[in-house]
Amino acid sequence: MATGDPQQLRTRIEPAHGWFNFGLREMWNCRELAYLFARRDVLVIYKQTILGPAWFLIQPVLTSVVFAVIFGHVAKIGTDGIPHFLFYLTGVLMWNYFRGIMAGTAQSLSSIAAMASKIYFPRLLIPLSFPLSNLVYFFWNFLILAAFWLYYAVVRGVVLVPSWTVLLLPLLLLYIAVAALAAGLVLSALTVKYRDLAFTLPFIEQIWFYATPIVYPMSGVVHPVFKAVLLLNPMSQAVEIGRVMFLGAPAACVTLTGVLTGLGVTLVWFVIGLALFNRAQRTFVDVI
């Protein structure tokens, strides 16, 4: 039975002041919530479904088949000597991980409005859970890539020599996660106040997809303006590095300038996204 002054038994929760006051100690103490949120997201998708995790195998395959037919055989866009299907499948693998994190983060504040109005927890843990949950989907996509890699290498005799840089895959995934979080945090903060921006998310994803060398090689872009767009797009180097890692693609387009530019753009937008998200999460319950 608790004794003493009742005032001493109360905990007052107030919004933190400052753009970059994230309450890191509080987040560390509640770090298990990020895992629980990620687990919830995975289980919700699998619950009451016919295909279950098989969908994460079917979707990249069907998408790559369509791309191989339209862009490879009809439009006859080159793939730097890599089989069309593997070329597109690797790009889709990288893009799906990026898109899943960005889309989830962009809707993170609006999706927890009802829960956040009743209980308190560090809001930033919601976006940080999406890289974890999307690792599960990346794993399924990677399995299908490995299966087709073996088919092309063993059955069809295609020479595919993965680069030693495949050992750096965790760093590549971390880079993609930070880039996706950066974009998602900015969108999440803006959509709290401007609700109609949520409807532009599919359009933004589509434009970003085609601004990334997924259905075409980066080496095929020669126009200075378009090359500048690819250079400023953090996902351009990520997709090219993925093809070098898994397929032994020519590494001519993976340059130190491109990597450093992508890192710089990612870090700048990540800091901006953190500041905007931290600002928006203090009062978003009253706005939504």
C-alpha positions in Angstrom: 0.0 0.0 0.0 1.5 3.3 -1.1 2.0 6.0 1.6 3.1 9.6 1.5 2.0 12.6 -0.3 -0.3 11.7 -3.2 1.4 14.6 -5.2 4.6 12.7 -5.1 3.0 9.6 -6.7 2.0 11.4 -9.9 3.9 11.7 -13.1 3.3 14.7 -15.2 3.7 14.2 -19.0 4.4 17.3 -21.0 5.5 17.8 -24.6 9.3 18.3 -24.9 10.5 21.7 -26.1 12.9 22.1 -28.9 13.1 20.8 -32.5 15.6 18.1 -31.7 14.6 17.0 -28.2 13.6 13.4 -28.9 13.8 12.0 -25.4 16.4 9.4 -26.3 16.6 7.9 -22.8 12.8 7.5 -22.8 12.9 5.8 -26.2 15.7 3.5 -25.1 13.6 2.5 -22.0 10.6 1.7 -24.3 12.7 0.1 -27.1 10.7 -3.1 -26.8 7.7 -1.2 -28.2 9.4 -0.9 -31.6 9.7 -4.7 -31.8 6.0 -5.1 -30.7 4.8 -2.6 -33.3 6.8 -4.4 -36.0 5.5 -7.8 -34.9 1.9 -6.4 -35.0 2.4 -5.1 -38.5 3.6 -8.4 -39.8 0.8 -10.4 -38.1 -1.9 -8.1 -39.2 -0.9 -8.6 -42.9 -0.9 -12.4 -42.5 -4.1 -12.6 -40.5 -7.3 -13.7 -42.4 -5.5 -14.0 -45.8 -5.5 -16.8 -48.4 -2.0 -16.5 -49.7 -0.3 -15.2 -46.5 3.4 -14.8 -46.9 3.2 -16.3 -50.4 2.1 -12.9 -51.7 5.5 -11.5 -50.9 6.9 -14.1 -53.3 4.3 -13.7 -56.0 4.3 -9.9 -56.2 7.9 -9.3 -57.2 7.8 -12.2 -59.6 4.7 -10.9 -61.5 6.1 -7.4 -61.4 9.4 -8.5 -62.9 7.7 -10.6 -65.6 5.6 -7.6 -66.7 8.7 -5.4 -66.8 10.7 -8.0 -68.7 8.0 -8.2 -71.3 7.3 -4.5 -71.7 10.6 -2.9 -71.1 12.9 -5.8 -72.1 11.2 -7.3 -75.1 8.9 -4.6 -76.4 10.8 -1.4 -75.6 14.1 -3.3 -75.9 15.8 -1.3 -73.1 19.3 -2.7 -72.4 20.2 -4.2 -69.0 24.0 -4.1 -69.2 24.2 -7.8 -70.2 22.2 -9.1 -67.3 19.2 -11.3 -67.9 16.1 -9.0 -68.0 14.2 -10.9 -65.3 17.0 -10.8 -62.8 17.8 -7.2 -63.6 14.2 -6.1 -62.8 13.8 -8.5 -59.8 16.9 -7.1 -58.1 15.6 -3.5 -58.6 12.2 -4.5 -57.3 13.8 -6.2 -54.2 15.5 -2.9 -53.2 12.6 -0.7 -54.1 10.0 -2.8 -52.1 12.1 -2.4 -48.9 12.4 1.3 -49.4 8.7 1.8 -50.4 7.4 -0.3 -47.4 9.3 1.8 -44.9 8.4 5.1 -46.5 4.7 4.4 -47.0 4.4 3.1 -43.4 6.3 6.0 -41.9 4.3 8.6 -44.0 1.0 7.3 -42.4 2.5 6.6 -38.9 1.0 9.6 -37.1 -2.4 9.5 -38.6 -2.7 5.7 -38.0 -2.1 5.9 -34.3 -4.3 9.0 -33.5 -6.9 6.9 -31.6 -4.3 5.0 -29.6 -2.2 8.1 -28.9 -5.2 10.0 -27.5 -5.5 7.4 -24.7 -2.0 6.4 -23.8 1.5 7.9 -23.9 4.6 6.4 -25.5 7.4 7.9 -27.6 5.8 8.5 -31.0 9.1 8.1 -32.9 9.1 4.4 -32.0 6.3 3.9 -34.6 8.4 4.9 -37.6 11.4 3.1 -36.2 9.4 -0.2 -36.2 8.9 -0.2 -40.0 12.5 -1.0 -40.9 12.2 -4.1 -38.7 8.8 -5.3 -40.1 9.9 -4.7 -43.6 13.0 -6.9 -43.1 10.6 -9.8 -43.0 9.3 -8.9 -46.4 12.8 -8.3 -47.7 13.7 -11.8 -46.6 10.9 -13.3 -48.6 11.8 -11.3 -51.7 15.4 -12.2 -51.3 14.5 -15.9 -51.2 12.8 -15.6 -54.6 15.8 -13.7 -56.0 18.2 -16.5 -54.7 16.0 -19.2 -56.3 16.0 -17.5 -59.7 19.7 -16.7 -59.5 20.3 -20.5 -59.0 18.0 -21.3 -62.0 19.8 -18.9 -64.3 23.3 -19.9 -63.1 22.8 -23.7 -63.0 20.1 -24.5 -65.5 20.6 -21.9 -68.1 24.4 -21.5 -67.6 24.4 -17.7 -67.3 27.6 -16.5 -65.7 26.7 -14.6 -62.6 29.5 -13.7 -60.2 28.3 -11.9 -57.0 30.7 -9.3 -55.7 32.4 -9.5 -52.4 30.5 -6.4 -51.5 27.5 -8.6 -50.7 29.1 -8.8 -47.3 28.1 -5.2 -46.9 24.4 -5.9 -47.4 23.5 -4.9 -43.8 25.0 -1.4 -44.5 23.1 -1.1 -47.7 19.8 -2.0 -46.0 20.6 0.5 -43.2 21.2 3.2 -45.9 17.9 2.4 -47.6 16.1 2.4 -44.3 17.4 5.9 -43.4 16.5 7.2 -46.8 13.0 5.8 -46.5 12.6 7.1 -43.0 13.8 10.6 -44.1 11.1 10.8 -46.8 8.4 9.2 -44.6 9.0 11.5 -41.6 8.7 14.6 -43.8 5.5 13.3 -45.3 4.1 12.2 -42.0 4.6 15.6 -40.4 3.1 17.4 -43.4 0.0 15.2 -43.7 -0.9 15.9 -40.1 -1.7 19.5 -41.0 -2.4 19.1 -44.7 -4.6 16.0 -44.9 -5.0 16.1 -48.7 -1.2 15.4 -49.0 -2.0 11.8 -48.0 -3.8 11.3 -51.3 -0.6 12.3 -53.2 1.5 9.5 -51.6 0.8 6.9 -54.4 1.7 9.6 -57.0 4.9 10.5 -55.2 5.8 6.8 -55.0 5.2 6.3 -58.7 7.3 9.3 -59.8 10.1 8.3 -57.4 10.0 4.7 -58.8 10.6 5.9 -62.4 13.2 8.4 -61.2 15.1 5.3 -59.9 17.0 3.0 -62.3 14.8 0.0 -61.8 13.4 -0.6 -65.3 16.5 0.9 -67.0 20.2 0.9 -66.3 21.9 4.0 -64.9 24.4 3.7 -67.7 21.7 4.4 -70.2 21.0 7.9 -68.9 23.1 10.4 -70.7 21.1 13.7 -70.5 22.8 16.0 -68.0 19.6 17.0 -66.3 18.4 13.4 -65.9 21.8 12.4 -64.7 21.6 15.1 -62.0 18.2 13.8 -60.9 19.6 10.3 -60.5 22.6 11.6 -58.7 20.4 13.4 -56.1 18.1 10.4 -55.8 19.4 8.3 -52.8 17.9 5.2 -54.2 19.8 5.3 -57.5 23.1 4.2 -56.0 21.3 1.7 -53.7 19.7 -0.1 -56.7 23.0 -0.1 -58.7 24.9 -1.4 -55.7 22.4 -4.2 -55.2 22.9 -5.4 -58.8 26.7 -5.3 -58.3 26.3 -7.3 -55.1 24.0 -10.0 -56.3 24.5 -10.2 -60.0 28.1 -9.0 -60.6 26.8 -6.1 -62.7 29.3 -3.6 -64.1 30.2 -1.2 -61.3 30.9 1.8 -63.6 27.9 3.7 -62.3 28.7 3.1 -58.7 31.0 6.0 -58.0 32.4 7.6 -54.9 30.7 10.9 -55.9 27.4 9.2 -56.3 27.6 7.4 -53.0 28.7 10.5 -51.1 26.0 12.6 -52.7 23.3 10.0 -51.8 24.6 9.9 -48.3 24.6 13.7 -48.0 21.1 14.1 -49.4 19.8 11.3 -47.1 21.3 12.7 -44.0 20.1 16.2 -44.7 16.5 15.1 -45.3 16.7 12.7 -42.3 17.6 15.6 -39.9 14.8 17.7 -41.5 12.4 14.8 -41.2 13.2 14.2 -37.5 12.8 17.9 -36.7 9.4 18.2 -38.5 8.2 14.9 -37.0 9.2 15.9 -33.5 7.4 19.2 -33.9 4.2 17.6 -35.3 3.9 14.8 -32.9 3.4 17.1 -29.9 0.0 18.3 -30.9 -1.1 16.0 -33.7 -3.8 14.4 -31.6 -5.5 17.8 -31.4 -5.2 18.4 -35.1 -6.3 15.0 -36.6 
